[in-house]
Each structure stands twice: as C-alpha cells, then as structure tokens.
C-alpha cells in the first residue's frame, strides 16, 4: 500500500488541510492519506499548541467517514520533539510492506534542509509539495519531489485561532463537527 503521510500540528485542522489531502489522494499515486498529528513540532513552541489529545480528537472528527483518510497518533509514543525521520523509521518497522511518502506545504519544504537527516529523507522518500501563498515552490528541487497543484487557500490554523480569540465565527473554516467540539471545549479562547 502507498501511503501519503500528512504531518502537522493540526492546531486546529481546517478545510485547507482537508482539501490538500483530498487533492493528493485523488491526483497522485497513493492509496491513503494518514494525518500524523505531531504532539510537539521541533520548529514550534509548545505553549501555542492546544493539548495534543484534543488536536488528535479534532482531526479524527474532521475525517470521519472518509475511507481514504486515517489519523495516526504514532508520534505520541515517540521521543519529543517529533522528528519526521524517526516517525518514518518507526512506521517502516510496523508496516514493512507499505511505501510511505510525505505530503507537505512549500513553506515547510523551504526548511527541509534544517530537518534531522534531511538528505536521507530526500533520497529515500517521495515528497508531495503543495504550494502555500507567499512560499513559492523552490526551483532547485532535488530528490523524488512532486509538485502538487492543489487549490490555493489563504487559510491557516493561526488565522483560525486569531478569529476565535476575537470572538468571531470560524463556521466556514472548519468542518461542522470540529466547530462544535471547539465551541463545546472552549478551545483557543
């Protein structure tokens, strides 16, 4: 099975994430997209993150009923901060017959050289890069990198958190089930 791993804090998950995942699933040579919820990204401060189990739950709510999507908490069981190479190695052991690739935005791809064992990732994995506004895809692509022409949306989790902080509605930014849970839990207020 060919699995595209979509790593992220998903703080919170939103329609932009889901559109990218759907686009990659429908247009690239993969069988499933797994949302890898990162409890602690080495490039983000932990204080800005909603509790990891709440983010995991919101992500599960968001993909409910989508047969090509799956949520993974594998990084919850690994050392922190979460490094992509460690997750990949762990998944390879657990699923030796699966082929894992990475789905990432062009903003993250611009920093891939700072990742732990970046050369190994670039040499051994397919990477699907979707463009994010303000972060053009680099022209010096190396490795097995595929540029995905997913629809561009100027939406981000940080924007959603700011909207919530101001007391405004995020109704059309996130799935209804995610909205209801965020409101019920009083998240990001």
WOGIQUI-V279622 format. One record per residue. N is the residue number from 0. NEAR is the number of other ideal C-beta (glycine too) atoms within 10 Angstrom. Layout:
N&NEAR / N&NEAR
This chain:
0&10 / 1&13 / 2&19 / 3&24 / 4&23 / 5&27 / 6&21 / 7&19 / 8&20 / 9&24 / 10&24 / 11&27 / 12&27 / 13&23 / 14&17 / 15&23 / 16&24 / 17&21 / 18&16 / 19&23 / 20&25 / 21&17 / 22&18 / 23&21 / 24&19 / 25&9 / 26&13 / 27&16 / 28&11 / 29&22 / 30&12 / 31&17 / 32&24 / 33&23 / 34&24 / 35&23 / 36&27 / 37&25 / 38&20 / 39&17 / 40&20 / 41&13 / 42&11 / 43&13 / 44&8 / 45&11 / 46&5 / 47&11 / 48&18 / 49&19 / 50&11 / 51&20 / 52&12 / 53&16 / 54&22 / 55&19 / 56&17 / 57&26 / 58&25 / 59&19 / 60&20 / 61&25 / 62&21 / 63&12 / 64&6 / 65&14 / 66&8 / 67&16 / 68&20 / 69&14 / 70&20 / 71&18 / 72&15 / 73&17 / 74&23 / 75&15 / 76&9 / 77&15 / 78&9 / 79&14 / 80&16 / 81&20 / 82&18 / 83&24 / 84&15 / 85&16 / 86&21 / 87&21 / 88&14 / 89&14 / 90&18 / 91&13 / 92&8 / 93&9 / 94&12 / 95&7 / 96&5 / 97&14 / 98&15 / 99&19 / 100&19 / 101&23 / 102&31 / 103&22 / 104&22 / 105&18 / 106&14 / 107&19 / 108&22 / 109&15 / 110&12 / 111&20 / 112&9 / 113&9 / 114&17 / 115&12 / 116&15 / 117&15 / 118&12 / 119&13 / 120&17 / 121&18 / 122&11 / 123&14 / 124&18 / 125&18 / 126&19 / 127&26 / 128&24 / 129&24 / 130&18 / 131&22 / 132&13 / 133&8 / 134&15 / 135&10 / 136&16 / 137&14 / 138&5 / 139&4 / 140&14 / 141&10 / 142&14 / 143&13 / 144&18 / 145&16 / 146&15 / 147&19 / 148&9 / 149&21 / 150&11 / 151&13 / 152&15 / 153&9 / 154&18 / 155&18 / 156&23 / 157&10 / 158&14 / 159&22 / 160&18 / 161&13 / 162&14 / 163&19 / 164&10 / 165&7 / 166&7 / 167&9 / 168&10 / 169&20 / 170&9 / 171&10 / 172&20 / 173&25 / 174&18 / 175&11 / 176&15 / 177&26 / 178&18 / 179&12 / 180&19 / 181&21 / 182&14 / 183&8 / 184&14 / 185&8 / 186&18 / 187&16 / 188&10
